[in-house]
Amino acid sequence: MRRGDLYRVAHPSRTEPKRSRVFVVVSRQILCDAADYSTVICAPVSSSRHGLATQVPVGEAEGLKHASAVHCDGLVSLPKTALTDYVGGLGPQKLAALHVALKVALDILD
């Protein structure tokens, strides 16, 4: 599991109307690798896109079927064991865009 990996998660929450949703791992790599941490922070991927600075456009190049966006305003903690259906990964440019979007979402701009 790596920061920037996309996974389809079945039944991510009780309130989620969809049977599955794609998430991007955004936790620091050291936490992804740590055996004593059972969860990672993830951002949901949605086909709805609003052009916000907290959204990163993704699509077929990242393993998805259609144009979507990573929504950094919707961060959640998910069990590592739920991230089993690997979809794809963000390339270097998309990872850089993810870092900027996370800074905007968390209001930690330099």
Secondary structure, 3 states (H helix, E strand, C coil): CCCCEEEEEECCCCCCCCCEEEEEECCCHHHHHCCCCCEEEEEEEECCCCCCCCEEEECHHHCCCCCEEEEHHHCEEEEHHHCCEEEEECCHHHHHHHHHHHHHHCCCCC
